[in-house]
Amino acid sequence: MKRKTKSCMTLLWQYTNIAKSIQNLVRKKGTVCRFNFPRPPSTRTFISEPSDPEKDSEEEEEFAKEMLSNLWKVIKENEDKDLDVSEIFKKAGLTQESFEKCYCFITNRNTAVLKRQPNEIYTNQYNPHLLRAWDANMDIQYILDALSCVVYIISYISKAERELGLLLLQTKNEAEKGNVNAQQTLKTIGTSYLHHREISAQEAVFRVTGRPYIDTFIKICLARFCSEYSVILESQLPQQINKETTFKLDGSLGYIRKRTRTSPAVIKYPRFSSENSPEKYYQSILQLYLPYRYDEQLKPPLFQTYENFFTCGKVTSVIEEDLSIPDLNNEKISSVGTNLLSVSLTKNEIIPRLRSLNVKQRRILYKVRDWCVQKSNGKTPEPLHLFISGGAGTGKSHLIKCIQYEATRILAKTSENPDDLTVLLTAPTGTAAFNIH
């Protein structure tokens, strides 16, 4: 328990205590912290509601602000002393009840004030168990205002756009420092926008639906349109537009240009089984390879299912012409890399690895091994959840290989066939999967 407490205190000082970065700034320069630090001490956690101006007088408000100002003065004068909250309140002429009443006058919305000692006024909210697992800064807050919660979520949704705006502003400032003309500045900003622009799937579909009503696009299917045309910005348009390769989308949705210097792009789309989900399968094929403008054209009233319409001779012939479009899901491409590689190590290969583990790595290995031993002995241990983190070259993959070897060796006894798969290594990306091989 003492070791865990010491470890937690180390993490607290490293990640959730902000004194290292802003405390001196707040003290010496009088700067107001935008994160509202320092936070007030309190003997208990309570929710403070703003005062009612109609019921409370200005004298009460001034008195409350004066008492709280005196509280911060006492805290500052005694910051080097190990005093608890009650002693601080006593020196400031306050009690917990009077402090809570005074606090209502300085907040304009419902606020959660956490139980906090004077030496924790620069410490962010945290959970000790999550802090050990996450091993990074965390900011846990109570949701007391639905509007603030919505604003918080929306700010994350639009975070990419806001960051893009800051990026463009930085690009503009750098261009101005380089003493370039307005045309070159605009070109630099346009290039930056092109390489950092993030387009959602919904926005891409919105642009696709704005295809011009000309012969070139009336007879083109969605797959060919996505494969042979790319979206360009107005800033990328040349002074003389080539009307044979560049087109303006309907509804002022921008411009598209036919790929002439490069090969058609390879398309990727959800793949359904013609046996298990025939309707979804034929609907996706019709959407991709049959030229259409409206959903009703994919299944006219005379046909009950997408399959009936697909098997119509004329439709089949039209679709077969478009099947030559590069497809990331075709059988030849999808068969590449499907051979499973063996990730098992021999005893002679694993022994040097096991001997090279450091103390922390061995502790994790033993924890997993003990769990596997309990499992192999017919017991039902609680599910094991471990989070291993570290920088490059710290031995994460090395440890994972050792864990896999030990777990496979022990759990193989629980299966009827020793060659059965008992440990499965997974990764979120192909590169990550290759790295742990």
C-alpha positions in Angstrom: 0.0 0.0 0.0 2.8 2.4 0.8 4.5 1.6 -2.5 1.2 2.3 -4.4 0.8 5.6 -2.4 4.3 6.7 -3.2 3.8 5.8 -6.9 0.6 7.7 -7.0 2.2 10.8 -5.4 5.0 10.7 -8.0 2.5 10.6 -10.8 0.5 13.4 -9.2 3.5 15.7 -9.1 4.5 14.8 -12.7 1.1 15.0 -14.4 -1.7 16.7 -12.4 0.2 19.3 -10.4 0.5 22.4 -12.5 2.6 24.4 -10.1 5.7 23.8 -12.2 4.3 25.6 -15.2 2.1 28.4 -13.9 2.4 28.8 -10.2 5.4 31.2 -10.4 3.6 33.1 -13.2 0.5 33.5 -11.1 2.5 34.6 -8.1 5.1 37.0 -9.6 3.2 38.6 -12.5 -0.3 38.4 -11.2 -1.5 36.6 -14.3 -5.0 35.1 -14.1 -4.8 31.4 -15.0 -7.3 30.4 -17.7 -7.8 27.0 -16.0 -8.9 28.8 -12.8 -5.9 27.7 -10.6 -5.3 27.9 -7.7 -8.5 26.1 -6.6 -10.0 26.9 -3.2 -9.4 24.5 -0.3 -12.5 22.8 1.3 -13.2 20.2 4.1 -15.8 18.6 1.9 -17.1 18.4 -1.7 -20.1 20.6 -2.4 -22.0 22.1 -5.3 -22.2 25.9 -5.2 -25.2 27.7 -6.8 -24.9 31.3 -7.9 -26.5 33.8 -5.6 -29.8 35.5 -6.4 -29.3 39.3 -7.0 -32.9 40.0 -6.1 -32.6 38.4 -2.6 -29.0 39.3 -1.7 -27.8 42.8 -1.2 -24.7 44.4 -2.6 -23.3 44.7 0.9 -23.5 40.9 1.3 -21.7 40.4 -2.0 -19.0 42.9 -1.1 -18.5 41.2 2.3 -18.3 37.8 0.7 -15.7 38.9 -1.8 -13.7 40.5 1.0 -13.7 37.4 3.1 -12.6 35.2 0.2 -9.9 37.7 -0.7 -8.7 37.5 2.9 -8.8 33.7 2.6 -6.4 33.7 -0.4 -4.2 36.2 1.5 -3.9 33.8 4.4 -3.2 30.9 2.1 -0.4 32.8 0.4 1.2 33.9 3.8 1.1 30.3 5.1 2.0 28.4 1.9 5.2 27.1 3.4 3.5 25.8 6.5 1.8 22.5 6.8 -1.7 23.7 7.8 -5.0 21.9 7.1 -8.2 23.5 5.9 -9.7 24.1 9.3 -6.6 26.0 10.5 -6.6 28.1 7.3 -10.3 28.9 7.7 -9.7 29.8 11.4 -7.0 32.3 10.5 -9.2 33.8 7.8 -12.2 34.1 10.2 -14.2 31.5 8.2 -16.0 28.2 8.8 -16.9 25.6 6.1 -20.5 26.9 6.2 -19.6 30.5 5.8 -17.1 29.7 3.1 -19.8 27.9 1.1 -22.1 30.8 1.5 -19.5 33.3 0.4 -18.5 31.2 -2.6 -22.0 31.6 -4.1 -21.3 35.3 -4.7 -18.3 34.7 -7.0 -19.7 32.0 -9.3 -22.2 32.6 -12.1 -23.2 29.0 -12.6 -23.4 25.8 -10.7 -19.9 24.7 -9.7 -18.6 21.6 -8.0 -16.0 22.5 -5.3 -14.0 19.4 -4.4 -12.6 18.4 -1.0 -9.1 19.8 -1.2 -6.2 20.5 1.3 -4.2 23.7 1.0 -1.2 21.8 -0.5 -3.5 20.6 -3.3 -4.8 23.9 -4.6 -2.6 23.5 -7.7 -3.5 19.9 -8.3 -5.9 18.9 -11.0 -8.8 16.5 -10.4 -7.7 12.9 -10.8 -8.6 9.2 -10.0 -5.7 7.3 -8.4 -6.5 4.0 -10.3 -6.9 5.7 -13.7 -3.8 7.8 -13.0 -1.6 4.7 -12.5 -3.0 3.0 -15.6 -3.0 6.1 -17.9 0.3 7.5 -16.7 -0.5 10.9 -18.1 -2.4 14.1 -17.2 -6.2 13.9 -16.7 -8.9 16.4 -16.1 -12.1 14.9 -14.6 -15.0 17.2 -14.0 -18.6 16.9 -12.9 -21.3 17.8 -15.5 -23.6 20.3 -13.9 -24.6 22.3 -16.9 -26.1 20.7 -20.0 -25.2 23.6 -22.2 -21.5 23.6 -21.1 -21.4 19.8 -21.8 -22.8 20.4 -25.4 -20.3 23.2 -26.0 -17.5 21.0 -24.8 -18.5 18.2 -27.2 -19.0 20.5 -30.1 -15.6 22.1 -29.5 -14.0 18.6 -29.9 -16.1 17.9 -33.0 -14.9 21.1 -34.6 -11.3 20.8 -33.2 -9.8 19.9 -36.6 -11.4 23.0 -38.2 -10.2 25.3 -35.4 -6.7 23.8 -35.6 -6.7 24.3 -39.4 -7.6 28.0 -38.9 -4.6 28.4 -36.6 -2.4 26.6 -39.0 -3.5 28.9 -41.9 -2.9 31.9 -39.7 0.6 30.7 -38.8 1.3 30.1 -42.5 0.1 33.6 -43.3 2.4 35.1 -40.6 5.4 33.1 -41.8 4.7 34.2 -45.4 4.6 37.9 -44.3 7.8 37.6 -42.5 9.4 36.2 -45.7 8.5 39.5 -47.5 6.6 37.7 -50.3 3.9 39.4 -52.4 0.2 38.8 -51.9 0.0 36.3 -54.8 2.8 34.1 -53.3 1.2 34.4 -49.8 -2.1 33.2 -51.1 -0.4 30.3 -52.9 1.4 29.3 -49.7 -1.9 29.4 -47.7 -3.7 27.4 -50.4 -1.0 24.7 -50.4 -1.2 24.5 -46.6 -4.9 24.2 -46.8 -4.8 21.5 -49.4 -2.4 19.3 -47.5 -4.1 19.6 -44.1 -7.8 19.8 -45.1 -9.9 17.0 -43.5 -13.1 16.1 -45.4 -15.7 13.9 -43.7 -17.6 11.2 -45.4 -20.8 13.2 -45.3 -19.1 16.2 -46.9 -17.7 13.9 -49.6 -21.1 12.5 -50.4 -22.5 16.1 -50.4 -20.0 17.0 -53.1 -20.7 13.9 -55.1 -24.4 14.7 -55.3 -23.5 18.1 -56.9 -22.3 16.5 -60.1 -23.1 18.8 -63.1 -26.0 17.8 -65.4 -23.9 17.3 -68.5 -23.5 14.3 -70.8 -20.1 13.5 -69.3 -21.6 12.9 -65.8 -25.1 11.6 -66.8 -23.6 8.4 -68.0 -21.0 8.0 -65.3 -21.3 5.8 -62.2 -20.3 6.7 -58.7 -17.3 4.4 -58.7 -15.9 5.9 -61.8 -16.6 9.4 -60.6 -14.7 8.8 -57.4 -11.9 7.0 -59.2 -11.3 9.4 -62.1 -12.0 12.9 -60.5 -10.6 14.8 -57.6 -11.9 17.8 -55.7 -9.9 21.0 -56.1 -10.1 24.4 -54.4 -10.9 27.7 -56.0 -7.4 28.9 -55.1 -6.0 26.1 -57.2 -7.9 27.1 -60.3 -5.7 28.4 -63.1 -6.6 31.7 -64.8 -7.6 29.8 -68.0 -9.8 26.8 -67.0 -9.7 23.7 -69.2 -13.4 23.0 -69.7 -12.6 19.4 -70.9 -11.0 18.4 -67.6 -12.3 20.9 -65.0 -15.9 21.2 -64.0 -17.9 23.3 -61.5 -20.2 21.3 -59.2 -23.8 22.3 -58.9 -24.9 24.2 -55.8 -21.6 26.1 -55.6 -20.0 23.0 -54.0 -16.6 23.7 -55.5 -14.7 22.2 -58.5 -13.5 18.8 -59.7 -10.8 17.9 -62.1 -10.2 14.7 -64.1 -7.1 12.8 -63.2 -4.9 13.1 -66.3 -1.4 12.9 -65.0 -2.0 10.0 -62.6 -3.8 6.7 -62.9 -7.4 6.4 -61.6 -7.6 6.1 -57.9 -8.3 2.7 -56.3 -11.7 2.7 -54.7 -12.7 1.0 -51.5 -16.2 0.1 -50.3 -18.1 -2.2 -47.9 -18.3 -5.7 -49.3 -21.5 -7.8 -48.6 -22.1 -11.5 -49.2 -24.4 -12.3 -52.1 -25.6 -15.4 -50.1 -26.1 -14.0 -46.6 -27.2 -10.4 -47.5 -28.3 -10.5 -51.2 -30.3 -7.2 -51.0 -27.3 -5.3 -49.5 -25.0 -6.9 -52.0 -27.0 -6.0 -55.1 -27.8 -2.6 -53.8 -24.1 -1.7 -53.2 -23.3 -3.0 -56.7 -26.0 -0.9 -58.3 -25.0 2.2 -56.3 -21.4 1.8 -57.4 -21.6 0.8 -61.0 -25.0 1.9 -62.3 -25.2 5.6 -63.4 -28.1 7.2 -61.4 -29.2 10.5 -59.9 -31.9 9.4 -57.5 -32.3 6.4 -55.3 -35.6 5.5 -57.1 -33.5 4.7 -60.2 -31.8 1.9 -58.3 -35.0 -0.1 -57.9 -37.9 1.1 -60.2 -41.5 0.4 -59.0 -41.7 -2.6 -61.5 -39.1 -4.5 -59.6 -39.6 -5.9 -56.0 -35.9 -6.4 -55.1 -32.5 -5.0 -56.1 -31.6 -8.5 -57.3 -34.5 -8.5 -59.8 -33.5 -5.2 -61.2 -29.8 -6.3 -61.3 -30.5 -9.4 -63.3 -32.2 -7.4 -66.0 -30.1 -7.8 -69.2 -29.6 -4.1 -69.8 -28.6 -3.3 -66.3 -26.1 -6.2 -66.2 -24.4 -5.1 -69.4 -24.0 -1.6 -68.2 -22.5 -2.7 -64.9 -20.1 -5.1 -66.5 -18.6 -2.2 -68.5 -17.7 -0.4 -65.2 -16.3 -3.4 -63.4 -12.9 -2.6 -64.8 -12.5 0.3 -62.3 -9.6 -0.4 -59.9 -11.2 -2.0 -56.9 -9.4 -2.5 -53.6 -11.8 -5.3 -52.7 -11.3 -7.5 -55.8 -10.3 -11.1 -55.4 -6.7 -10.6 -56.6 -5.9 -7.8 -54.3 -7.8 -9.2 -51.3 -5.8 -12.4 -51.5 -2.5 -10.6 -51.1 -1.0 -11.0 -47.6 -3.5 -13.5 -46.3 -0.9 -16.1 -45.5 -0.5 -16.3 -41.8 3.0 -15.9 -40.5 4.2 -17.9 -37.6 5.0 -15.8 -34.5 6.2 -18.6 -32.2 9.7 -18.7 -30.8 11.8 -21.8 -29.9 13.0 -22.4 -26.4 16.5 -21.5 -27.3 15.3 -18.2 -28.7 13.1 -17.2 -25.8 15.5 -18.0 -22.9 17.9 -15.1 -23.7 14.9 -12.8 -24.0 13.5 -13.9 -20.6 16.8 -13.4 -18.9 17.2 -9.9 -20.4 13.9 -8.6 -18.8 14.3 -5.8 -16.2 12.5 -5.7 -12.9 9.3 -4.0 -14.1 9.0 -6.2 -17.2 9.4 -9.3 -15.0 6.7 -8.1 -12.6 4.3 -7.8 -15.5 5.3 -11.2 -17.0 4.8 -12.9 -13.6 1.4 -11.4 -13.2 0.3 -12.7 -16.6 1.9 -16.1 -15.9 0.2 -16.5 -12.5 -3.2 -15.8 -14.2 -2.5 -18.4 -16.9 -1.5 -21.0 -14.3 -4.8 -20.4 -12.4 -6.6 -20.8 -15.7 -4.8 -24.0 -16.6 -5.6 -25.5 -13.1 -9.3 -25.2 -13.7 -9.8 -22.0 -11.7 -11.8 -19.0 -12.9 -9.6 -15.9 -12.2 -11.0 -12.4 -12.9 -10.3 -11.1 -16.4 -6.9 -9.6 -16.7 -6.5 -6.0 -18.0 -3.0 -4.6 -18.3 -1.9 -1.3 -19.9 1.7 -1.2 -20.9 3.1 2.1 -22.1 6.5 3.6 -22.9 8.6 5.4 -25.5 10.3 3.9 -28.5 13.0 1.4 -27.6 11.8 0.7 -24.0 11.1 -2.9 -24.7 7.3 -3.1 -25.2 7.4 -5.5 -28.1 10.2 -7.5 -26.4 8.0 -8.0 -23.3 4.9 -8.8 -25.4 6.8 -11.6 -27.2 7.9 -13.1 -23.8 4.3 -12.9 -22.5 3.0 -14.6 -25.6 5.5 -17.4 -25.3 4.7 -18.1 -21.6 0.9 -17.8 -22.0 0.9 -20.1 -25.0 3.1 -22.6 -23.3 0.8 -22.8 -20.2 -2.6 -22.4 -21.8 -1.8 -25.1 -24.5 -2.5 -27.7 -21.8 -6.1 -26.6 -21.5 -7.0 -27.4 -25.1 -7.6 -30.9 -26.5 -5.2 -30.2 -29.4 -1.8 -28.7 -28.4 -1.7 -26.9 -31.8 -4.9 -25.0 -31.2 -4.7 -21.2 -30.9 -4.7 -20.1 -27.3 -3.1 -16.7 -27.5 -4.1 -14.1 -30.1 -2.0 -11.0 -30.8 -3.9 -8.1 -32.3 -3.1 -4.5 -33.3 -5.2 -1.6 -34.5 -3.2 -1.1 -37.7 -1.2 -3.2 -40.2 2.1 -1.4 -39.3 1.5 -2.1 -35.6 0.7 -5.7 -36.3 3.9 -6.1 -38.2 5.9 -4.5 -35.4 4.7 -7.0 -32.8 5.4 -9.9 -35.1 
